[in-house]
Amino acid sequence: MNSKACRYCYKPIRDRDELVTASNWFRIKPYHYKCFQEVEQETKTITGTWTPINGYAGLITVLIMLALSVWMLSTNTLGQLGNLIGLLALYPVFLRVVSFAWIESKLPKFVENKKHQ
């Protein structure tokens, strides 16, 4: 099993249940869910915030942006500006696919009887 390490505590992440993948300006980092809460508390500025990619909030964002992108790219709404908006709306979708391919797919869904950290 290829385990990923948390970027806050540098301990291995054992399964997807304790994984939070976060993005900040084209960077994707894996965290434990508890470590991600610490990172959020330590972040003081808006430009330094890490946005979670996986989970319900990330899924809703990806679905909305995918629908917006398909709508803007398949219709003539707003002309060329609509095409640009459609391409920019694909950014969260791209992040989610990359996150799943590089980090989440290499971890098991759930490990029973795991020892607490």
C-alpha positions in Angstrom: 0.0 0.0 0.0 1.4 3.4 -1.0 0.5 5.7 1.9 0.4 9.4 1.8 1.8 11.6 4.6 -0.1 14.5 6.2 1.5 17.8 5.3 0.9 19.1 8.9 2.1 16.3 11.2 4.0 14.2 8.6 2.4 10.9 9.9 0.9 8.5 7.3 -2.7 8.8 6.3 -4.2 5.3 6.5 -7.5 5.5 4.7 -9.9 7.9 3.0 -12.0 8.3 6.1 -9.3 10.5 7.7 -8.2 12.2 4.5 -8.8 15.8 3.6 -7.3 17.0 0.4 -7.0 20.8 0.2 -6.0 23.2 -2.5 -4.4 26.6 -2.5 -3.4 28.2 -5.8 -2.6 25.1 -7.9 -1.2 23.2 -5.0 -2.9 20.0 -3.6 -1.9 18.7 -0.2 -3.2 15.8 1.9 -4.1 16.3 5.6 -5.7 14.3 8.4 -9.1 15.8 9.1 -7.9 16.9 12.6 -4.7 18.4 11.2 -6.7 20.3 8.6 -8.8 21.9 11.4 -5.5 23.1 12.9 -4.3 24.5 9.5 -7.6 26.4 9.2 -7.2 27.9 12.7 -3.6 29.0 12.0 -4.4 30.6 8.7 -4.9 34.4 9.1 -5.2 35.8 5.6 -7.7 35.1 2.8 -4.9 34.4 0.3 -3.4 31.7 2.5 -6.5 29.7 3.0 -6.7 26.1 2.0 -9.9 24.9 0.4 -11.0 21.3 0.9 -11.5 19.4 -2.3 -13.0 16.2 -1.2 -16.1 15.9 1.0 -19.6 17.3 0.6 -18.6 20.9 0.0 -16.0 19.9 -2.6 -18.6 17.7 -4.4 -21.2 20.4 -4.5 -18.7 22.9 -5.8 -17.5 20.5 -8.5 -21.1 19.7 -9.6 -22.1 23.3 -9.8 -18.9 24.3 -11.7 -19.3 21.4 -14.1 -22.9 22.4 -14.8 -21.8 26.0 -15.3 -19.0 25.0 -17.6 -21.1 22.7 -19.8 -23.8 25.4 -20.0 -21.3 28.2 -21.0 -19.3 26.1 -23.4 -22.3 24.4 -25.2 -24.4 27.6 -25.6 -23.7 31.0 -27.0 -24.4 32.7 -23.7 -22.3 35.8 -23.3 -20.3 34.9 -26.5 -16.6 34.6 -26.1 -16.8 35.8 -22.5 -19.1 32.8 -21.8 -16.5 30.5 -23.2 -13.8 32.0 -21.0 -16.1 31.6 -17.9 -16.8 28.0 -18.9 -13.0 27.2 -19.1 -12.3 28.9 -15.8 -15.2 27.0 -14.2 -13.4 23.7 -15.1 -10.6 24.5 -12.6 -12.3 23.0 -9.5 -13.3 19.9 -11.6 -9.7 19.5 -12.7 -8.5 19.8 -9.1 -10.9 17.1 -8.0 -9.9 14.7 -10.7 -6.2 15.2 -10.0 -6.8 14.9 -6.2 -8.6 11.6 -6.7 -6.1 10.2 -9.2 -2.9 11.1 -7.3 -3.9 10.9 -3.6 -7.3 9.3 -2.9 -7.2 6.3 -5.3 -4.0 5.1 -3.6 -5.6 4.8 -0.2 -8.1 2.2 1.0 -11.7 3.4 1.6 -11.7 2.3 5.3 -9.4 0.4 7.6 -11.1 -1.3 10.5 -9.5 -1.5 13.9 -7.0 1.2 13.3 -5.0 2.5 16.2 -5.7 6.1 17.2 -2.8 8.6 16.8 
